[in-house]
Structure formats: structure tokens, C-alpha cells
Amino acid sequence: MNSSRRVFVIRSVATVATGAAIAGSSLVFAQAKPAMVDEKDATAASLGYVADTTKADQKKYPKHDKAQNCGNCAIFQGKAADAAGGCPLFAGKQVASKGWCSAYAKKAA
């Protein structure tokens, strides 16, 4: 009876350790940074997204101001100082903080 208990305890510990290792590796993958939006992506192209606000099409978007960028947009999900951050318009992808698109909305002061 005593050795059966030891086997049970050893298997239980091994099972818990394996589960913890799998859960830990899942967290590492979950924390990986999302891919950057490609300017040629269909949604990005339809919104005129560019990774550098100075390269926005001034003829197509005459009201674009070079001071406008994703970093100071109301819907940007990163900090202004971040190089990139999330944007709900491009689910699961990041936009450049210095980028711009036609959905730009100035962040409230």
C-alpha cells in the first residue's frame, strides 16, 4: 500500500508540474508582441495608413497635418512615447506611433 501511495504522489506531482510548464509557455506566447500593420493591408490602404505621418497623401487627405500621428490619436492603445501600439481599427496588429490614417481623432487634453 505504501509504494502505491508513493507512485500516486509522484505521478500527481509530475502531472501538476507538466501542467504548470504548459501554462507558463502559453503565457509567454500570449505576451508576444502583435505584428505591425502592413501599409498594403486592405484595411490600412482604405484608411490611407502610413507608418510615417510625413508620407501621408496630401492630395487625397488635404486636411492632414504633419503634427497628427497615431501616438496622439484618441484611439491609439499605447503610450505616446511607445514606438508602436494597438489600434482597434487593425485588430490584433500594432501601428507605428509616428504613423497616421484618415480615422485620426485628436486625443482630448
C-alpha positions in Angstrom: 0.0 0.0 0.0 2.8 2.3 0.8 4.5 2.0 -2.6 1.2 2.6 -4.3 0.8 5.9 -2.4 4.3 6.9 -3.5 3.6 6.2 -7.1 0.4 8.2 -6.9 2.1 11.2 -5.3 5.0 11.1 -7.8 2.6 10.9 -10.8 0.4 13.7 -9.3 3.4 16.0 -8.8 4.6 15.2 -12.4 1.2 15.9 -13.8 0.9 19.2 -12.0 4.5 20.2 -13.0 3.7 19.4 -16.6 0.5 21.4 -16.5 2.3 24.4 -15.0 5.0 24.2 -17.6 2.4 24.2 -20.4 0.5 27.0 -18.8 3.7 29.0 -18.4 4.7 28.5 -22.0 1.3 29.6 -23.1 1.7 32.9 -21.2 5.0 33.5 -22.9 3.3 33.1 -26.3 0.4 35.2 -25.3 2.7 38.1 -24.3 4.5 38.1 -27.7 4.1 41.5 -29.5 1.5 41.5 -32.3 2.6 42.1 -35.8 2.8 45.5 -37.3 0.2 46.6 -39.8 1.4 46.5 -43.4 0.6 49.6 -45.3 -0.6 47.4 -48.2 -3.1 45.6 -45.9 -6.7 46.1 -47.4 -7.9 48.0 -44.3 -4.8 50.0 -44.0 -4.9 51.0 -47.6 -8.6 52.0 -47.4 -7.8 54.3 -44.5 -4.7 55.7 -46.1 -2.5 54.3 -43.2 1.2 55.1 -43.4 3.9 54.2 -40.8 5.3 57.7 -41.2 2.9 60.6 -40.9 5.0 62.8 -43.2 4.3 60.4 -46.0 0.6 60.7 -45.9 -1.0 61.6 -49.3 -1.6 65.3 -49.1 -3.7 65.4 -52.3 -6.1 62.7 -51.1 -6.1 64.0 -47.5 -5.7 67.8 -47.7 -6.7 68.4 -44.1 -3.9 66.1 -42.8 -1.5 68.0 -40.5 2.0 66.5 -40.0 1.6 67.0 -36.2 -1.1 64.4 -36.3 0.1 60.9 -35.6 -1.0 57.6 -34.1 0.8 58.5 -30.8 -1.5 61.4 -30.2 -4.7 59.8 -31.6 -7.6 59.2 -29.3 -8.0 55.5 -30.4 -4.2 54.6 -30.1 -3.9 52.0 -27.3 -0.3 52.6 -26.5 1.5 55.4 -24.7 2.6 58.4 -26.8 6.3 57.6 -26.1 5.9 54.0 -27.4 7.3 53.2 -30.8 4.1 51.2 -31.6 0.8 50.3 -30.0 -2.5 48.7 -30.6 -5.4 50.2 -32.6 -8.9 48.8 -32.7 -9.1 49.6 -36.4 -6.5 46.9 -37.0 -7.5 44.2 -34.6 -4.6 42.1 -33.4 -1.9 44.3 -35.0 0.1 47.3 -34.0 0.5 50.7 -35.7 3.6 52.9 -35.6 3.3 55.7 -33.1 4.6 58.0 -35.8 2.0 56.6 -38.3 -1.2 58.2 -39.5 -4.6 57.2 -41.1 -7.7 59.0 -42.1 -9.5 57.9 -38.9 -7.2 60.1 -36.9 -9.0 61.8 -33.9 -7.1 64.2 -31.7 -6.7 62.9 -28.1 -8.5 65.0 -25.6 -6.2 67.1 -23.4 
